[in-house]
Amino acid sequence: MASNGVGNSNSPYSAAGRVDPVMDEGKYMRAIHRILELEGGESLDVDAHDVFDHDPDLYGKMVRYPLEVLAIFDIVLMDLVARMEPLFEKHIQTRIYNLKSSICLRNLNPSDIEKMVSIKGMIIRCSSVIPELKEAVFRCLVCGFYSEPVMVDRGRVTEPHICQKEQCKASNSMTLVHNRCRFADKQIIKLQETPDEIPEGGTPHTVSVLMHDKLVDAGKPGDRVEITGIYRAMSIRIGPSQRTVKSIFKTYIDCLHIKKTDKSRLHIEDSMDTDNTNASKSSEDGHVTDKIDKLKELSKLPDIYDRLTRSLAPNIWELDDVKRGLLCQLFGGNALRLPSGANFRGDINILLVGDPGTSKSQLLQYMHKLSPRGIYTSGRGSSAVGLTAYVAKDPETGETVLESGALVLSDKGVCCIDEFDKMSDNARSMLHEVMEQQTVSIAKAGIIASLNARTSVLACANPSESRYNPRLSVIDNIHLPPTLLSRFDLIYLILDKADEQTDRRLAKHIVSLHFENPEVVEHQVLDLPTLVAYISYARKYIQPKLSDEAAEELTRGYVAMRQRGNNPGSRKKVITATARQIESLIRLSEALARMRFSEVVGVRDVIEAFRLLEVAMQQSATDHATGTIDMDLIMTGVSASERQRRDNLVAAIRDLVMEKMQLGGPLMRMAELLEEMRKQSSMEVHQHDLRVALGTLQSEGSVFVHGDSFKRT
């Protein structure tokens, strides 16, 4: 039994089961000392690779007969703890993790039942915590005698039929005493295959996982995890009152260990156990420290901003300003919570609009790879409840439960929505609350809840006529409501313009991707794992604050943006910036400071944030009639110059009606009015403009419109 001790070649056990004083300070001995000192740990994490290095035969037996071998591991562990600390009363269990091979969810079959398996997937549902009976105590209703604790075996409680007291011996008089029983926490989670493991044309498989004690609430929906556990089968009764069972069994995984595999790549919080007893923690500390030191050295490079830009989707040619905006979205700003309870989001929302074939979807796919959490979805195949949350019946309990949608699963990540213009109006309306308040409010099927959706939205849309029409506004090109469009911090237009030199460079770049060696990577480009680790570290540990100089520059720049709309020759001011723009500037400045691992937002961050916002606004919010930035295009869909033109047309028609028509006189046809207006007015008048103007006059009570005719009232 001693050879079954946990550990590797540095195992503290010799062949006879005695502690070897030479190897007394091995990895697991230090972990046990840490448990005894803290007195809070209830488990010892054991790396399966160490077991294999110590004894491959033992590793094989552990995988094939996990219940028996783990029981021996626990006995040996408690024997060692008793020698080191005789007064230690807690029971410590061994938890195996990091098996040599993991199994795909769809490859689990009956031959794996009662064996130890390792699977990877994404948590899509977590049940509430369920109390599970471990020890039952019964009391006699006749004499009040309490029985000895009865152990629960695989969910079966053996109730005493006769009172154990010699003087009583009453039959069928025992009742369960709940407050003397011992319960353990239990939770059922649903694990789903990750998209990269699903074969062509396949649908994702799911499996139920049972979590116990300290593993409860170790993961939440949206987490990508690796679970080590025992694959088990459970019989199903034909009826609740019948002992006969069906021939088809229900399978589940009894979890032993859960490890987070989100794309942080730093493994700082790899194990999601609530107690800090991972045996490999001390050996990994040095590796993590070295990795963090390398990231800090990278952040001190003078060209780190340009290097990060080149590293984002290096196979996509140019689009540098778009990539810089997407980098800001990945790093994000600081969420602000005021004492009054008001919240200001720190996540940046970006919309990409452009012609087909301009790499919009490829940028979305790359951002999905980089984000630590996130869901990629298409607007055509997304419903309102699929994006937010929906009510379903739990197959385990039959209760009505709330299932998380794509935006809730992307909490603290990036939700990528392709084909944004093709979403239904019902689904799109759900995004208003998410993009500003960052919550999802649900009131259906008796469930009233508010779920967190602290996610950055990255959407891409195609123009309604396939090609972007530069003579029309963004609103008219993609037919999105202005209330939703104004919630995007940056709106980029990616247009396919014909230019011989640009086309030649683009063609050479695309062709070079196919015939050059893909392993030859540019020296000044960060590889994907390093880039993801850099972003994850910055988001977690860097919380930049605005300096006085940066705050002054923000104020000065915002006032200067507003003053651009003061045209001396016009009676009305053009809105060139709104309060949402200054909030966007603060978020962009904080993200730029995070890229340098700086705790202080500097003036240069603010200047670059203004430049990024200007680039996006010049593309999407420029009034083509005047050539100036007009935020009314985004906020209302109508520019100030267009609104002025409409007002002038209404005034001209009102004057013409007053001059040419008598009060209550005969009807006048619109075609006649249009001809008269074209003679007298220098501006170009269309029939649609005429109808809109007459509709305005009718609402004022000046005219009465009947079909294609009207009369003065």
Secondary structure as GFF3:
##gff-version 3
##sequence-region A 1 713
A	DSSP	three_ten_helix	2	4	.	.	.	ID=ss1
A	DSSP	three_ten_helix	21	23	.	.	.	ID=ss2
A	DSSP	alpha_helix	27	38	.	.	.	ID=ss3
A	DSSP	beta_strand	43	47	.	.	.	ID=ss4
A	DSSP	alpha_helix	48	54	.	.	.	ID=ss5
A	DSSP	alpha_helix	56	64	.	.	.	ID=ss6
A	DSSP	alpha_helix	66	84	.	.	.	ID=ss7
A	DSSP	beta_strand	93	97	.	.	.	ID=ss8
A	DSSP	three_ten_helix	105	107	.	.	.	ID=ss9
A	DSSP	three_ten_helix	110	112	.	.	.	ID=ss10
A	DSSP	beta_strand	116	126	.	.	.	ID=ss11
A	DSSP	beta_strand	130	136	.	.	.	ID=ss12
A	DSSP	beta_strand	138	140	.	.	.	ID=ss13
A	DSSP	beta_strand	150	151	.	.	.	ID=ss14
A	DSSP	beta_strand	174	176	.	.	.	ID=ss15
A	DSSP	three_ten_helix	178	180	.	.	.	ID=ss16
A	DSSP	beta_strand	182	192	.	.	.	ID=ss17
A	DSSP	three_ten_helix	195	197	.	.	.	ID=ss18
A	DSSP	beta_strand	206	212	.	.	.	ID=ss19
A	DSSP	three_ten_helix	213	215	.	.	.	ID=ss20
A	DSSP	beta_strand	224	234	.	.	.	ID=ss21
A	DSSP	beta_strand	250	260	.	.	.	ID=ss22
A	DSSP	alpha_helix	281	299	.	.	.	ID=ss23
A	DSSP	alpha_helix	304	311	.	.	.	ID=ss24
A	DSSP	alpha_helix	320	331	.	.	.	ID=ss25
A	DSSP	beta_strand	336	337	.	.	.	ID=ss26
A	DSSP	beta_strand	343	344	.	.	.	ID=ss27
A	DSSP	beta_strand	350	354	.	.	.	ID=ss28
A	DSSP	alpha_helix	360	370	.	.	.	ID=ss29
A	DSSP	beta_strand	374	378	.	.	.	ID=ss30
A	DSSP	alpha_helix	384	387	.	.	.	ID=ss31
A	DSSP	beta_strand	389	393	.	.	.	ID=ss32
A	DSSP	beta_strand	400	404	.	.	.	ID=ss33
A	DSSP	alpha_helix	406	409	.	.	.	ID=ss34
A	DSSP	beta_strand	414	418	.	.	.	ID=ss35
A	DSSP	three_ten_helix	420	422	.	.	.	ID=ss36
A	DSSP	alpha_helix	425	429	.	.	.	ID=ss37
A	DSSP	alpha_helix	431	436	.	.	.	ID=ss38
A	DSSP	beta_strand	439	444	.	.	.	ID=ss39
A	DSSP	beta_strand	447	452	.	.	.	ID=ss40
A	DSSP	beta_strand	456	461	.	.	.	ID=ss41
A	DSSP	alpha_helix	474	478	.	.	.	ID=ss42
A	DSSP	alpha_helix	482	485	.	.	.	ID=ss43
A	DSSP	beta_strand	490	494	.	.	.	ID=ss44
A	DSSP	alpha_helix	500	515	.	.	.	ID=ss45
A	DSSP	alpha_helix	528	541	.	.	.	ID=ss46
A	DSSP	beta_strand	545	546	.	.	.	ID=ss47
A	DSSP	alpha_helix	548	563	.	.	.	ID=ss48
A	DSSP	alpha_helix	579	595	.	.	.	ID=ss49
A	DSSP	beta_strand	600	601	.	.	.	ID=ss50
A	DSSP	alpha_helix	603	620	.	.	.	ID=ss51
A	DSSP	beta_strand	622	623	.	.	.	ID=ss52
A	DSSP	beta_strand	628	629	.	.	.	ID=ss53
A	DSSP	alpha_helix	632	635	.	.	.	ID=ss54
A	DSSP	alpha_helix	640	660	.	.	.	ID=ss55
A	DSSP	beta_strand	668	669	.	.	.	ID=ss56
A	DSSP	alpha_helix	670	680	.	.	.	ID=ss57
A	DSSP	alpha_helix	687	700	.	.	.	ID=ss58
A	DSSP	beta_strand	703	706	.	.	.	ID=ss59
A	DSSP	beta_strand	709	712	.	.	.	ID=ss60
###
